[in-house]
Amino acid sequence: MTDQNSQFMAILTAVGEAKQANANALGIPWVITQMGVGDANGTDPDPNRLQTSLINERRRAPLNRLDIDPNNDAIIIAEQVIPENVGGWWIREIGLYDEDNDLVAVANCPPTFKPELSQGSGRTQVVRLNILVSSTEYIQLKIDPSVVLATRAYADSLIVNHKAETDPHPQYQLRGAITSLSANTQLNADHEGLILLSAASGTRTYTLPAATSSLGVRELVLRRTDASSNALIIAASGTDKLRLDTTAQASGQSTTELLFSGDWLRLRSDGAGNWWCVGQAELPGGLANGLIQFATAGSHTFTVPPVLRSGRRIATVTVTGGGASGGHVSSGEVRADAAGGSAGGTAIKRQPLAGVASVAVTVGAGGAGVLDGVGNPGASSSFGSYLSATGAQVGGGTPGFPGVPGNGIGGDLNLFGSPGNPITVVLSASAPLQVSGHSGGSGGSSYWGGGGRGGFSITNNPYAPGAGGGGNVNGSGVPSTPGHPGIVVIQW
């Protein structure tokens, strides 16, 4: 019976002694894998070096820990955690087994009952065995991490050791030093962390490292420090791409820009040719939104604002072709073919302009008014090669009916203009048309609004861009209303 005079010990079995001697002599690993516990059939056992099994083993499971005692390098500490749902028996004997399932160490312990949770009381039991060996050099632990449990002390020790490491997560980039640059620079793998950039002395281009597998996952924070109006360009290397607005530009872009003092961009490489935007400064209202229009017939140049050139905003471009003029009927005629001119078409498109310096713009003229007969067509408008809109075809007349309206081309939305309003007044030969009593047809409406009014002496009345001019019935030499010029509007 166990009392204050009982002695408890742990020893190597004869098999264990032989295996350790063999490991030490040959320099080969000796792998201890499992611990068994038993109740010794209710007796108080004494460990015997000749044992090859426990007297009455109740449970055998993988070790969760096998360490060298930090205070004595000749002692190994073996540990197993028994969960709360296992038990219903006493623990009086303990054994260690190697990978060959041989009992290599045996110990007795003070009797302790391990309850099972179904008994109404359960606990997690830690069984720890300290054993003196001749050498710990070749003793190795082999465990299955999917089936073992760890004690709180063991888990805490892992965290302490982890925090003490210089680089505990080598797969992640360490925070780098702050670097300041003011000249055109090809960044490389040595540039990391926060990079302060300046374009105070002129336009500057800073080229990112190639996003290759050798670079791996790398994160850079780029911040502009100067308040000049010079362009500060961030360029991808070679065929690499910057992934900013991948909804509008699924294929990515080659460059972007930092636009104002304090503007910043956080980029992360994927090792596969891409730098992904994972954070950026909010644009001030004066940069984030804008509108530019070209409403005068002829050729123009749209200088792309930095916010569009950088890809930080996407332009919505609306292009409308010129309207046709109305027809005209002179006095003394017996047939009044004075239809209104049709309207130009319209194209609307969300157009990325990243990396684009300028775009050629053409605003189509409206058809000129006529003194007699069919009106003149409107001309086409365009925004570079991105989208365009045709002007309305031949205006009112032939006999009294409008021409074909213009149409949008290349837009996300392509619209026809409206046709002009037809009118034909037929008189008898004995009562030719005079200067009063009849009105021409009104011009067709464009995307922007209604066309010119038909009338006797109407030469200048308010109507919308791209709309058709009104027809005219007049005997005093006043021409029909001209078609309105088209328009090109860029908004962001």
C-alpha positions in Angstrom: 0.0 0.0 0.0 1.3 3.4 -1.0 2.3 5.6 2.0 4.9 8.1 3.1 7.6 5.5 2.9 6.9 4.5 -0.7 9.6 5.0 -3.3 9.0 6.0 -6.9 11.5 5.8 -9.8 11.9 5.6 -13.5 14.5 3.3 -15.2 15.5 2.2 -18.7 14.6 -1.4 -19.4 17.2 -3.9 -20.6 15.9 -3.3 -24.1 16.2 0.4 -23.6 19.7 0.2 -22.2 20.8 -1.8 -25.3 19.1 0.5 -27.7 20.7 3.6 -26.2 24.1 2.0 -26.2 23.7 1.0 -29.8 22.6 4.6 -30.8 25.5 6.1 -29.0 28.0 3.7 -30.5 26.8 4.0 -34.1 25.6 7.7 -34.0 22.1 6.8 -35.1 18.9 8.3 -33.9 16.9 6.6 -31.2 13.3 7.6 -31.6 10.9 7.4 -28.6 7.3 7.8 -29.8 4.7 6.8 -27.3 3.8 6.7 -23.6 1.6 4.0 -21.9 -0.1 4.2 -18.6 -1.6 1.4 -16.5 -3.2 0.5 -13.2 -0.9 -2.5 -12.4 -4.1 -4.5 -11.6 -4.4 -2.5 -8.4 -1.0 -3.4 -7.0 1.9 -1.0 -6.1 4.4 -2.0 -8.8 8.2 -1.7 -8.6 9.9 -1.0 -12.0 11.9 -3.9 -13.3 14.5 -3.5 -16.0 13.5 -6.9 -17.5 10.0 -5.8 -18.2 8.8 -5.9 -21.8 5.3 -4.6 -21.0 3.3 -2.8 -18.3 1.5 -5.1 -15.8 -2.0 -3.9 -17.0 -1.8 -1.2 -19.6 -4.9 1.0 -19.8 -3.9 3.5 -22.5 -1.1 4.1 -25.0 -0.8 7.3 -27.1 1.8 9.4 -28.9 4.0 11.8 -26.9 3.3 15.4 -27.2 6.7 16.5 -25.8 10.2 15.0 -25.3 12.8 17.5 -24.0 16.2 17.6 -22.3 16.0 19.0 -18.8 17.4 22.5 -19.0 19.0 22.0 -15.5 20.5 18.5 -16.2 21.4 17.4 -19.7 21.4 13.8 -18.7 17.7 13.8 -17.9 15.0 13.6 -20.6 11.5 14.8 -19.9 8.7 12.9 -21.6 5.1 14.2 -21.5 1.7 13.1 -22.5 -1.7 14.8 -22.1 -4.8 12.6 -21.5 -8.0 14.4 -22.5 -11.0 14.7 -20.2 -13.1 12.2 -22.1 -10.7 9.4 -21.5 -10.4 7.6 -18.1 -12.3 5.6 -15.5 -9.2 3.9 -14.1 -6.2 4.4 -11.8 -2.7 5.3 -13.0 0.1 3.5 -11.1 2.6 2.6 -13.8 4.1 4.4 -16.8 6.1 3.2 -19.8 7.9 4.7 -22.8 7.9 3.0 -26.2 10.1 3.6 -29.2 9.2 3.4 -32.9 9.7 -0.4 -32.8 6.9 -0.6 -30.1 9.5 -1.9 -27.6 9.1 -0.9 -23.9 12.3 1.1 -23.3 11.6 2.7 -20.0 9.3 2.0 -17.1 8.2 3.9 -13.9 5.9 3.7 -11.0 4.0 6.7 -9.6 1.6 7.6 -6.7 -1.8 6.2 -7.5 -4.0 8.8 -9.2 -7.5 8.2 -10.4 -8.3 9.5 -13.9 -12.0 10.1 -14.1 -14.0 9.9 -17.3 -16.3 12.8 -18.2 -19.3 10.6 -18.3 -18.8 10.0 -14.5 -19.8 13.6 -13.9 -16.2 14.8 -13.3 -13.5 15.1 -15.9 -10.0 16.7 -16.1 -7.2 16.9 -18.5 -4.4 14.8 -17.0 -0.7 15.6 -17.7 1.6 12.6 -17.2 5.3 13.6 -17.1 8.2 11.2 -16.8 11.8 12.3 -16.0 14.4 9.6 -16.7 18.2 9.6 -16.3 20.1 8.3 -19.3 23.8 8.1 -20.1 23.5 10.5 -23.1 20.7 12.5 -24.6 22.6 13.2 -27.9 20.9 10.7 -30.1 17.4 10.6 -28.5 14.8 12.1 -30.8 11.1 12.9 -30.5 8.7 11.7 -33.2 5.1 12.8 -32.8 1.9 13.1 -34.9 0.8 16.7 -34.3 -2.8 15.9 -35.3 -3.4 13.6 -32.3 -1.4 15.1 -29.5 -2.3 17.9 -27.0 -0.1 20.6 -25.6 0.1 21.9 -22.1 -0.4 25.6 -21.4 3.2 25.8 -20.2 4.5 24.2 -23.4 2.4 26.6 -25.6 3.6 29.6 -23.6 7.2 28.5 -24.0 6.7 28.4 -27.8 5.3 31.9 -27.8 8.2 33.3 -25.7 10.8 31.6 -27.9 9.0 32.8 -31.0 9.0 36.5 -29.9 12.7 36.3 -29.0 13.6 35.3 -32.6 15.2 38.1 -34.8 13.1 37.2 -37.8 10.2 34.9 -36.6 8.4 35.1 -39.9 10.9 34.8 -42.7 8.2 34.5 -45.3 7.2 38.1 -44.6 9.1 41.3 -45.4 10.6 43.1 -42.4 9.9 46.8 -42.0 12.7 48.6 -43.8 14.4 51.9 -43.3 13.0 55.2 -44.7 14.6 56.1 -48.0 14.5 59.5 -49.7 15.0 59.9 -53.5 14.9 62.9 -55.8 16.5 61.7 -59.0 15.2 59.2 -61.6 15.7 55.8 -60.0 15.4 52.1 -60.8 14.3 50.7 -57.5 15.7 47.3 -56.6 15.3 44.6 -53.9 17.3 46.7 -51.4 14.6 49.4 -51.4 11.9 48.5 -48.9 9.6 50.0 -46.4 8.8 53.7 -46.8 10.3 55.5 -49.8 10.0 59.3 -49.9 10.0 60.7 -53.4 10.4 64.2 -54.8 9.9 65.9 -58.3 10.8 69.4 -57.1 13.6 69.8 -59.7 11.6 68.5 -62.7 9.6 65.5 -64.0 10.8 62.3 -62.3 10.3 58.6 -63.0 10.7 55.9 -60.4 10.7 52.4 -61.8 9.6 49.5 -59.6 11.7 46.3 -59.3 10.7 43.5 -61.6 8.0 41.5 -59.9 9.6 38.2 -60.4 9.5 35.0 -58.3 13.0 35.8 -57.0 11.7 39.1 -55.6 8.7 37.3 -54.2 6.0 39.1 -52.2 7.4 42.6 -51.5 5.5 45.6 -50.2 6.5 49.3 -50.8 5.0 52.5 -49.6 5.7 55.4 -51.9 5.0 58.9 -50.7 5.5 62.3 -52.5 7.1 65.1 -50.5 7.2 68.1 -52.9 4.3 70.5 -53.8 5.5 71.3 -57.4 3.4 70.8 -60.5 6.0 68.5 -62.0 4.9 64.9 -62.9 6.1 62.2 -60.5 5.7 58.9 -62.4 5.7 55.4 -60.9 6.5 53.0 -63.6 6.3 49.2 -63.8 9.4 47.4 -65.0 9.4 45.8 -68.5 6.1 44.1 -69.1 5.0 44.2 -65.5 1.7 45.8 -64.7 0.3 48.0 -62.0 -3.1 46.8 -60.8 -5.0 49.8 -59.5 -8.6 49.9 -60.9 -8.9 46.4 -62.2 -12.6 46.9 -62.9 -12.0 49.6 -65.5 -8.6 48.2 -66.6 -8.6 44.5 -66.1 -5.2 44.2 -67.9 -3.5 46.7 -65.6 -1.4 49.7 -66.5 2.2 50.5 -67.1 2.5 53.7 -65.1 0.7 55.8 -62.5 1.5 59.1 -60.8 1.7 60.7 -57.3 -0.2 63.9 -57.7 0.3 66.2 -54.7 2.4 66.6 -51.6 1.5 63.8 -49.2 0.0 61.6 -51.9 1.0 58.0 -51.3 0.6 54.6 -52.8 1.0 51.2 -51.2 2.0 48.4 -53.6 2.5 44.7 -53.2 4.2 42.4 -55.7 3.0 38.9 -56.4 6.1 37.5 -57.9 4.3 37.0 -61.1 4.6 40.3 -63.0 2.1 42.4 -61.0 2.2 45.1 -58.4 -1.2 45.3 -56.7 -2.5 48.5 -55.1 -3.4 47.7 -51.4 -3.8 51.3 -50.3 -3.6 54.8 -51.5 -4.3 58.4 -50.5 -7.8 59.9 -50.9 -7.8 62.5 -53.7 -8.8 66.1 -52.8 -12.1 67.2 -54.3 -10.4 69.6 -56.7 -8.5 66.7 -58.3 -11.0 64.0 -58.0 -13.7 65.7 -60.1 -13.7 67.8 -63.3 -15.3 68.6 -66.6 -13.9 69.9 -69.9 -15.9 70.5 -73.0 -15.1 71.4 -76.6 -18.0 73.1 -78.3 -16.5 75.0 -81.2 -16.3 73.3 -84.6 -12.8 72.3 -85.6 -9.7 70.5 -84.3 -8.6 70.7 -80.7 -6.1 69.0 -78.3 -7.2 67.6 -75.0 -4.3 67.6 -72.6 -5.0 64.8 -70.2 -5.1 66.0 -66.6 -2.7 64.2 -64.2 -5.5 62.5 -62.3 -6.7 60.8 -65.5 -3.1 60.2 -66.8 -2.3 58.4 -63.5 -5.3 56.0 -63.8 -6.6 57.2 -60.5 -9.8 58.3 -62.2 -11.6 57.1 -65.3 -13.0 59.6 -67.8 -16.6 59.5 -69.1 -16.5 60.9 -72.7 -19.5 62.1 -74.6 -19.2 62.8 -78.3 -22.0 64.3 -80.5 -21.8 64.9 -84.2 -23.0 68.1 -86.0 -26.6 68.6 -86.9 -27.9 69.2 -90.5 -29.4 72.5 -91.6 -33.1 72.8 -92.5 -34.5 73.1 -96.0 -35.6 76.4 -97.6 -38.4 77.4 -99.9 -38.3 80.7 -101.8 -41.2 82.9 -102.8 -43.1 82.1 -106.0 -42.8 78.3 -105.6 -45.8 76.1 -105.6 -44.2 73.3 -103.4 -42.8 74.3 -100.0 -40.2 71.6 -99.2 -38.9 73.1 -95.9 -38.3 70.2 -93.5 -36.1 70.6 -90.4 -32.6 69.1 -90.4 -31.8 65.9 -88.5 -29.6 65.7 -85.4 -26.1 64.3 -85.1 -25.5 61.0 -83.3 -23.9 60.6 -79.8 -21.4 58.1 -78.3 -20.8 57.8 -74.6 -17.9 55.8 -73.1 -16.0 55.3 -69.8 -12.5 55.6 -71.2 -9.3 54.9 -69.2 -6.5 57.3 -70.1 -3.6 56.0 -67.9 -0.3 57.0 -69.4 -1.8 59.1 -72.2 -0.5 62.7 -72.5 -3.0 64.1 -74.9 -5.9 63.2 -77.2 -6.9 64.8 -80.6 -10.5 66.1 -80.5 -12.6 67.0 -83.5 -15.9 68.8 -83.1 -18.1 68.4 -86.2 -19.6 71.6 -87.7 -23.3 71.9 -88.2 -24.6 72.1 -91.8 -24.8 75.6 -93.2 -28.2 77.2 -93.9 -29.4 77.3 -97.5 -31.4 79.9 -99.5 -33.2 77.3 -101.5 -33.8 73.6 -101.5 -32.3 70.8 -99.5 -30.2 71.7 -96.3 -26.5 70.7 -95.7 -25.2 67.8 -93.7 -23.5 68.0 -90.3 -19.9 66.8 -89.8 -18.6 64.0 -87.6 -17.0 64.5 -84.1 -14.4 62.3 -82.5 -12.3 61.8 -79.4 -9.0 60.3 -80.7 -9.6 56.8 -82.0 -11.5 55.9 -78.9 -15.1 56.9 -80.0 -16.8 59.1 -82.5 -20.3 60.2 -83.7 -21.4 61.0 -87.3 -23.2 64.2 -88.3 -26.7 64.1 -89.7 -26.9 63.4 -93.4 -28.5 65.7 -96.1 -31.0 68.0 -94.5 -34.7 68.9 -95.2 -36.3 68.6 -98.6 -36.5 66.0 -101.3 -39.4 66.7 -101.2 -39.9 68.0 -97.7 -38.5 65.1 -95.7 -35.5 65.2 -93.4 -32.2 63.3 -94.0 -30.9 60.3 -91.9 -29.7 61.3 -88.4 -26.1 60.7 -87.2 -25.1 57.7 -85.0 -22.6 57.0 -82.2 -19.6 54.7 -82.9 -17.3 53.0 -80.5 -19.1 54.0 -77.3 -20.4 51.9 -74.4 -23.7 53.6 -75.5 -24.3 54.6 -79.1 -27.3 56.8 -79.9 -29.0 58.0 -83.1 -30.0 61.7 -83.3 -33.7 62.4 -84.0 -34.8 63.2 -87.5 -36.0 66.7 -88.4 -39.7 67.4 -88.8 -41.0 67.1 -92.3 -43.4 69.7 -94.0 -44.7 70.1 -97.5 -47.1 72.9 -98.5 -48.6 72.4 -102.0 -50.2 75.5 -103.6 -51.9 76.0 -106.9 -50.0 77.5 -109.8 -52.3 80.5 -109.8 -51.6 81.2 -106.1 -47.7 80.8 -105.7 -46.1 81.0 -102.2 -45.7 84.4 -100.7 -43.8 85.6 -97.7 -46.5 84.9 -95.1 -48.8 82.2 -94.1 -46.5 79.1 -93.9 -43.8 77.8 -91.6 -40.9 75.3 -92.1 -40.3 72.1 -90.0 -38.4 72.2 -86.7 -34.9 70.5 -86.4 -34.4 67.1 -84.9 -33.3 66.8 -81.2 -29.9 65.6 -80.2 -28.8 63.9 -77.0 -28.5 67.4 -75.5 -31.9 68.8 -76.4 -34.3 70.1 -79.1 -33.5 71.5 -82.6 -34.1 74.9 -84.2 -37.6 76.1 -84.8 -39.0 76.3 -88.3 -40.2 79.7 -89.5 -40.1 82.5 -92.0 -37.2 84.5 -91.0 -35.6 82.3 -88.3 -31.8 82.5 -88.7 -30.6 82.5 -85.0 -32.6 80.8 -82.3 -31.4 78.8 -79.3 -31.1 75.0 -79.8 -28.9 72.2 -78.4 -25.4 71.0 -79.6 -25.7 68.6 -82.5 -29.4 69.4 -83.1 -30.8 70.0 -86.5 -31.7 73.5 -87.9 -35.2 74.5 -88.6 -36.6 74.7 -92.1 -37.5 78.1 -93.5 -40.2 79.4 -95.8 -39.1 82.9 -96.8 -39.2 85.2 -99.8 -36.8 87.8 -98.6 -33.4 85.9 -99.0 -32.9 84.8 -95.4 -31.4 81.2 -95.3 -32.7 78.3 -93.3 -31.4 77.7 -89.8 -28.0 76.0 -89.8 -27.4 72.8 -87.9 -25.8 73.2 -84.5 -22.1 72.1 -84.2 -21.4 68.9 -82.3 -19.7 68.8 -78.9 -17.1 66.7 -77.0 -17.4 66.5 -73.2 -14.9 64.8 -70.8 -16.0 64.4 -67.3 -14.5 62.6 -64.2 
